[in-house]
Amino acid sequence: MTWLIAAIGWAGAGGLLTAYLLLLGGRTSADSHLYLSLNFVGSACLAVSTSAVHAWPSAAVNLIWLALGSAPLIRAWVKLHGQRQRPEHRCGQ
């Protein structure tokens, strides 16, 4: 079980670092669904991992990061899926 908790933590750390590197490299924006999703999943994994080992300050920061990222992530996904589902409307036809 210990290795699973550690793997979850490492996956979370990798997700957060990947999001940040993509942002710094200009490959994504801070309001993109990719960046927000990586941050959300990464902070959730780190919150689980740090909670399991009773690292409460780190767990609290990751839970706060998770909560703060929820609203922008929901908006980005709604916007993305709204654009995909909306049929094309052509003027004059």
C-alpha positions in Angstrom: 0.0 0.0 0.0 2.9 2.3 0.7 4.2 2.1 -2.8 0.7 2.9 -4.2 0.5 6.1 -2.1 4.0 7.1 -3.2 3.1 6.4 -6.8 0.0 8.6 -6.5 2.1 11.4 -5.0 4.8 11.1 -7.8 2.1 11.1 -10.5 0.6 14.3 -8.9 4.0 16.0 -8.7 4.6 15.0 -12.4 1.2 16.4 -13.4 1.8 19.7 -11.7 5.3 20.1 -13.1 4.2 19.1 -16.6 1.4 21.8 -16.4 3.9 24.4 -15.3 6.5 23.5 -18.0 3.8 23.6 -20.7 2.8 27.0 -19.5 6.3 28.3 -19.4 7.1 26.9 -22.8 4.0 28.6 -24.3 2.4 25.3 -25.3 -0.7 26.0 -23.3 -2.4 29.0 -21.5 -3.4 29.4 -17.9 -7.0 29.1 -18.8 -6.8 26.1 -21.0 -8.5 22.8 -20.1 -5.2 21.0 -20.4 -3.4 23.2 -17.9 -6.3 23.3 -15.5 -6.9 19.6 -15.7 -3.3 18.8 -15.0 -3.3 21.1 -12.0 -6.6 19.6 -10.7 -5.5 16.0 -11.0 -2.0 16.7 -9.8 -3.1 18.5 -6.7 -5.8 15.8 -6.0 -3.1 13.1 -6.2 -0.7 15.1 -3.9 -3.5 15.8 -1.5 -4.2 12.0 -1.2 -0.6 11.1 -0.9 0.3 13.7 1.7 -2.9 13.0 3.7 -2.0 9.3 3.8 1.3 10.1 5.5 -0.2 12.8 7.7 1.7 15.7 6.1 -1.1 18.0 7.0 0.4 21.4 5.9 1.1 20.0 2.4 -2.3 18.2 2.3 -4.0 21.5 3.2 -2.2 23.5 0.5 -3.1 20.8 -2.1 -6.7 20.7 -1.1 -6.9 24.5 -1.3 -5.2 24.4 -4.7 -7.7 21.8 -5.8 -10.6 23.9 -4.6 -9.3 27.1 -6.2 -8.8 25.3 -9.5 -12.3 23.7 -9.6 -14.3 26.7 -10.9 -11.9 27.7 -13.7 -11.7 24.0 -14.7 -15.4 23.6 -14.9 -15.7 26.8 -16.9 -13.0 25.6 -19.4 -14.7 22.2 -19.8 -18.1 23.7 -20.3 -16.7 26.1 -22.9 -14.8 23.3 -24.7 -17.8 20.9 -24.8 -20.2 23.7 -25.7 -18.1 24.6 -28.7 -18.0 20.9 -29.8 -21.7 20.3 -29.5 -22.9 23.5 -31.1 -23.9 22.9 -34.7 -22.5 25.2 -37.3 -24.8 28.1 -38.2 -24.4 29.6 -41.6 -25.9 33.0 -42.5 -28.4 32.9 -45.3 -28.9 29.2 -45.3 
